[in-house]
Amino acid sequence: MTVFVCLPCYNEALSLPPLLDEFARLKQTLPEPLRLIAVDDGSADSTRRVLDASAHAGDLSIRVVAHPQNRGLGPAILSGLKAALEEAAPDERNPQKQSNEARDTGGGGGDVIVCMDADNTHDPRYIPQMVQRIRAGADVVIASRYRGGSAEVGVPLFRRLLSHAARWVFRLCLPISGVRDYTCGYRAYRVALLREAMNVFGDQLIERRGFACTDEILVKLSSLTQRIEEIGFVLRYDKKRGRSSLPLLDTIRGTLKLLYHGRMLRARARRLVAQRPPRA
């Protein structure tokens, strides 16, 4: 098993060095090989130089994917996922069957892809726990702000209120069993599930450019699996360096649009799943 970490980066030159130091420490204790897939989404600062320097130093295994221009969080995550899937070990069996068997037997092998923010607000120390949940049979593991042991440090009040409001609206309009945190992008995915999702949705797995893409991915993946779990984590917004790249108005607009079209999106996802060709 290899643990791939997808890091979408936009103007994170200040935040990346301490985060990469945390990954170097994690590498010493993580039993699985660690591979970082960093997507420089058209940064205007020295993000690319920081990533290239770390890759050349050899302390971490890093692949840098570069977008010539800023495309947004959704395309950056999609590029990172596709790059990780290119490198991940091939599935010897039907990905959906593999996930089902993992559930039935209480375990599962195969590679894991973790997506997280590159602004040092998501601590890599939660990755071993998330990987262990995947090994135990989960298909998706969310680092949740609304589980036991969770906290939000340094998050402005308005952002906390916005996240809590989104949480309850999603639970009311687009409920997913076991999910309390729909908007946190810190997640671990079973590679077999993501391959199945790419077979079904293709590049339409992520159509939204902004931060609403995190909700979109979850809604679409929930049409393929019900094995979605959460762990509590501490969001360290106080460790963020530099300005936030979160456009609040665009995020609110994108989230409302997703909620408005949510039922149609879920119905379309289920229709695509039903229409997929049978796999041996």
ChimeraX attribute file (.defattr): number of C-alpha atoms within 10 A of each C-alpha:
attribute: neighborCount
match mode: 1-to-1
recipient: residues
	/A:1	15
	/A:2	17
	/A:3	26
	/A:4	29
	/A:5	25
	/A:6	30
	/A:7	23
	/A:8	26
	/A:9	29
	/A:10	25
	/A:11	22
	/A:12	28
	/A:13	21
	/A:14	18
	/A:15	19
	/A:16	21
	/A:17	17
	/A:18	14
	/A:19	19
	/A:20	20
	/A:21	14
	/A:22	15
	/A:23	21
	/A:24	15
	/A:25	14
	/A:26	17
	/A:27	17
	/A:28	10
	/A:29	9
	/A:30	14
	/A:31	12
	/A:32	15
	/A:33	13
	/A:34	19
	/A:35	20
	/A:36	22
	/A:37	25
	/A:38	25
	/A:39	30
	/A:40	25
	/A:41	25
	/A:42	19
	/A:43	19
	/A:44	14
	/A:45	13
	/A:46	12
	/A:47	22
	/A:48	24
	/A:49	11
	/A:50	16
	/A:51	23
	/A:52	14
	/A:53	10
	/A:54	18
	/A:55	16
	/A:56	11
	/A:57	10
	/A:58	9
	/A:59	14
	/A:60	18
	/A:61	17
	/A:62	19
	/A:63	18
	/A:64	17
	/A:65	19
	/A:66	18
	/A:67	16
	/A:68	10
	/A:69	11
	/A:70	16
	/A:71	14
	/A:72	20
	/A:73	24
	/A:74	22
	/A:75	22
	/A:76	27
	/A:77	26
	/A:78	21
	/A:79	22
	/A:80	28
	/A:81	24
	/A:82	17
	/A:83	19
	/A:84	24
	/A:85	20
	/A:86	10
	/A:87	12
	/A:88	19
	/A:89	14
	/A:90	14
	/A:91	13
	/A:92	9
	/A:93	12
	/A:94	16
	/A:95	21
	/A:96	18
	/A:97	14
	/A:98	19
	/A:99	25
	/A:100	18
	/A:101	14
	/A:102	19
	/A:103	18
	/A:104	12
	/A:105	10
	/A:106	14
	/A:107	16
	/A:108	22
	/A:109	17
	/A:110	20
	/A:111	25
	/A:112	28
	/A:113	26
	/A:114	27
	/A:115	22
	/A:116	22
	/A:117	18
	/A:118	23
	/A:119	29
	/A:120	24
	/A:121	22
	/A:122	23
	/A:123	20
	/A:124	18
	/A:125	14
	/A:126	16
	/A:127	20
	/A:128	16
	/A:129	14
	/A:130	24
	/A:131	23
	/A:132	14
	/A:133	22
	/A:134	29
	/A:135	21
	/A:136	17
	/A:137	24
	/A:138	27
	/A:139	29
	/A:140	28
	/A:141	25
	/A:142	26
	/A:143	26
	/A:144	26
	/A:145	23
	/A:146	19
	/A:147	15
	/A:148	10
	/A:149	11
	/A:150	15
	/A:151	16
	/A:152	16
	/A:153	13
	/A:154	14
	/A:155	14
	/A:156	11
	/A:157	9
	/A:158	9
	/A:159	11
	/A:160	13
	/A:161	12
	/A:162	12
	/A:163	17
	/A:164	17
	/A:165	11
	/A:166	19
	/A:167	18
	/A:168	15
	/A:169	14
	/A:170	22
	/A:171	15
	/A:172	10
	/A:173	12
	/A:174	17
	/A:175	16
	/A:176	17
	/A:177	12
	/A:178	11
	/A:179	19
	/A:180	21
	/A:181	22
	/A:182	25
	/A:183	22
	/A:184	19
	/A:185	23
	/A:186	23
	/A:187	22
	/A:188	30
	/A:189	24
	/A:190	25
	/A:191	28
	/A:192	26
	/A:193	22
	/A:194	23
	/A:195	20
	/A:196	18
	/A:197	23
	/A:198	16
	/A:199	15
	/A:200	22
	/A:201	17
	/A:202	11
	/A:203	14
	/A:204	13
	/A:205	22
	/A:206	22
	/A:207	14
	/A:208	20
	/A:209	19
	/A:210	21
	/A:211	23
	/A:212	26
	/A:213	26
	/A:214	22
	/A:215	23
	/A:216	24
	/A:217	19
	/A:218	19
	/A:219	22
	/A:220	23
	/A:221	24
	/A:222	20
	/A:223	19
	/A:224	19
	/A:225	15
	/A:226	14
	/A:227	18
	/A:228	22
	/A:229	22
	/A:230	22
	/A:231	19
	/A:232	16
	/A:233	22
	/A:234	18
	/A:235	22
	/A:236	17
	/A:237	16
	/A:238	13
	/A:239	17
	/A:240	18
	/A:241	16
	/A:242	12
	/A:243	10
	/A:244	12
	/A:245	14
	/A:246	11
	/A:247	10
	/A:248	13
	/A:249	9
	/A:250	14
	/A:251	16
	/A:252	16
	/A:253	13
	/A:254	19
	/A:255	24
	/A:256	15
	/A:257	12
	/A:258	21
	/A:259	20
	/A:260	12
	/A:261	11
	/A:262	19
	/A:263	14
	/A:264	12
	/A:265	16
	/A:266	18
	/A:267	13
	/A:268	14
	/A:269	22
	/A:270	17
	/A:271	13
	/A:272	15
	/A:273	18
	/A:274	13
	/A:275	10
	/A:276	12
	/A:277	10
	/A:278	7
	/A:279	9
	/A:280	6
